[in-house]
Amino acid sequence: MTSLDRTGPQNGQDPTAIRIAGVSKTYGTYEVLKGIDVEVARGEVVVICGPSGSGKSTLIRTINRLEEINSGAITFDGQNIHAPMKTRDLNRLRSRIGFVFQSFNLFPHLSVVDNVSMSPIRVKGVSRDVAHDKALLLLDRVGLADKATAYPGQLSGGQQQRVAIARALAMEPPVMLFDEPTSALDPEMVGEVLAVMKSLAKDGMTMLCVTHEMGFARDVADRIWFIDAGEIIEKATPEEFFTHPRHPRAQRFLADLRH
């Protein structure tokens, strides 16, 4: 049973959270994304994997417009993400699509609780007291309630990434994007971040995750997109992908991982 089966669209909502239609992206003459056509259902967990330089991170960054596209369309809750819009409207859109980066991107001069509460205060106009209380609840959720007054430089990499997840959740986004969230971590810290991500998936959060953590993909994903040279060449359930990958490039990728 997928997370969509557990939650389902509410109140007549479109069951599709994100539509990516004919999306291409170039850097000069180099085509990074080539006519991507995919959809993400509400409550679905999608893992995007593939070799380095295949376009994984570029694809996920187009979804909240950290990267512009050259053609095609991306819609989120029926809104064209890449349509012309004012800065405040773009910021409002991004506030509803949580993004967790490889490198944490915490503000070093702010305490952990202030890092988590800042965006609700500045973007949504939430009162400081309400935002602070919500931040403490989120820190408790990611196992860091005792680090609320610490500063990022006093935390391990795994702890910093968990704070980054709490910060993204503070905006109450219906969708979370993860761009290789464990790639900058020492191996012993990876598990604590993946545990938080698994908890979000269990609660029915719509998630797109670029990751090389194939154990996470096997256990948590509803679907896997395999991307190579800017094209999604395989879309499958974890069972299908790991036991009977169809595309020769996906077969070679998994064989390399096993070795």
Secondary structure by P-SEA (a helix, b strand, c coil): cccccccccccccccccbbbcbbbbbcccccccccccccccccbbbbbbbccccaaaaaaaaccccccccccccccccccccccccaaaaaaaaaabbbbcccccccccccaaaaaaccccccccccaaaaaaaaaaaaaaaccccccccccccccaaaaaaaaaaaaacccccbbbbccccccccccaaaaaaaaaaaaaaacccccccccaaaaaaccccbbbbbccccccccccaaaaacccccaaaaaaaaaaac
